[in-house]
Amino acid sequence: MSKKLIAVMLAAVMLTTLLAGCGSGQQAQPQPAKAQKIIIAYTPWTGYGALFVAQAKGMFKARGLDVELQSIESVGERKQALAAGKIQAMAASLDVSVSTVADLPLKFVWAFDASAGADGLLAKPGIKSIADLKGKQVAYHKGSSSHFMLTELLAKNGLKESDIQTVDMKASEAAAAFMAGKVDAAVTWEPHLSKAVKSGAGAVLATSKETPGLIADVLVFKEDYIKANAEQVQKIVEAMAEATDYLLKNQAEASKIMAEAFKMKPEDVAADFPTMKFYDLQGNLEFYGTAAKPGPIYEVAKKAAQFYVEQKVLKQLPDLSKNIDSSFISKVKK
């Protein structure tokens, strides 16, 4: 084949390629990069309802986000997954988040809710007061919000943790052990509280109503992730604000969405709503406060920090102003 013929053929191929790319006179546009997956870990809890509403109603997708919700009940496993980069964020109680800041620089960017009766202490018949727990077996998840609340309840009644027999179990396991008669008492949350009472195993001895504001839940990201992905984090916070508004106005629909995710009955999820306070955007702004007038989140976080110092989880009280970040909620349009 002559060099002249080869040149003619190459020119023809280049012309065909050019015409195909131009179409009706316009150059082919590059395809947009696929959105990076953002995995948010959670423990099954009605307070995190905004996550599931946002997912089911396409509120993440509408903002160009690819979000995956992953159930991880163990506090330790959630922390490890976040540290290893297996997840990008976690929904967790404020106290648990505070306990993590010494090992992982975190930012608390959104508050989901505050428990107002949804967490509680179960006790078998015969145990009439918290003082009666002395020497008894109490199941609860150490290093969790259940542990935090129990310590507060014990202190209010003149007892220390050393006055009881600790049985370390996750909230769902603690409830199951209580219903099976394997422990004298258990700290857990809804819907486990109601299930245990219906089973006839015992009664609710105390709830988070007696420790107002102590148990709150937040969405946290690692600080380095936020620095590299601030725009995506802003969009997630905006989706949380929209989803919470929807949840509060459409509780029946929200209950169905969560029931499917938690493999529960919608009516059981709906029964949890009166036991918690959901924070919408305005609620977040009030909870976080301002630099001039810090909100309640600082007081609760400080109490949690003191608890974890006493538990030797934290070596010293952290500077929580580095972790409580209201910059994202302040940019959400009302």
Salt bridges, closest charged atoms under 4 A:
ASP66 OD1 - LYS37 NZ 3.60
GLU68 OE1 - LYS37 NZ 3.75
GLU152 OE2 - LYS303 NZ 3.56
GLU161 OE2 - LYS142 NZ 3.07
GLU161 OE2 - HIS147 NE2 2.87
ASP168 OD1 - HIS141 ND1 3.56
GLU173 OE2 - LYS170 NZ 3.87
ASP184 OD1 - LYS124 NZ 2.60
GLU223 OE1 - LYS107 NZ 3.89
GLU223 OE2 - LYS227 NZ 3.63
GLU231 OE2 - LYS235 NZ 3.56
GLU238 OE1 - ARG63 NE 3.93
GLU242 OE1 - ARG63 NH1 2.88
GLU253 OE2 - LYS57 NZ 3.53
